[in-house]
Amino acid sequence: MKEGAELSGPIVPTLYVSSDAKDTDFTVKALDVYPDGRAYNLDESIQRLRYRDGYDKPLVWMEWGEVYKVTLQPLNTSNCFEAGHQLRIEVSSRNFARF
């Protein structure tokens, strides 16, 4: 960006996932990346797939070859990205040692 930009409000991560495991976690992080490569976490979310229908519902396991739509808890942020900064979204199936 040549000029700064503000990003405020919820970011609702929606993933379409498949795995050969019965259960796994998916994490999503939003980061502010500085021009020199440093990156600072703005917010993060995690979802264990067996609870994707809710923690008060029966457990649901994944089946090999199936694709599942998973919506994680919203990432909430209000950040001013200065000129030269970038927004990075990281998706992973782990976030050690935080989770």
Steps between C-alpha positions, in 0.01 A plus 500: 500500500626846416273651764388364833169319541280415798344159557240489778238246593450125494669272248299176474730219382324232295703200384422204276710215636573133453725264692586133524470536880171458688562826684741791487528867591509796263636838600477837327716800587493859372835682510638845421816448292754782506712586193807340663313166540414523868145382564277575796195298592171692496266215595460125463235230514498121525241230437520130586306332222310253720327804656425679172122472553528644853625393839147411613440268201608138441860459383541484121799322350653554159498237229782458251430666164224727630527881499356690796406866530626635833438851632731602784430757769546852360835674518446847644740778418542868448836574347653778295732350239763761427634547147705196399330263746302192396223289647593132528247224567658174621307171498642195672389186673699581812611793711754360747565612773198728533246224439 
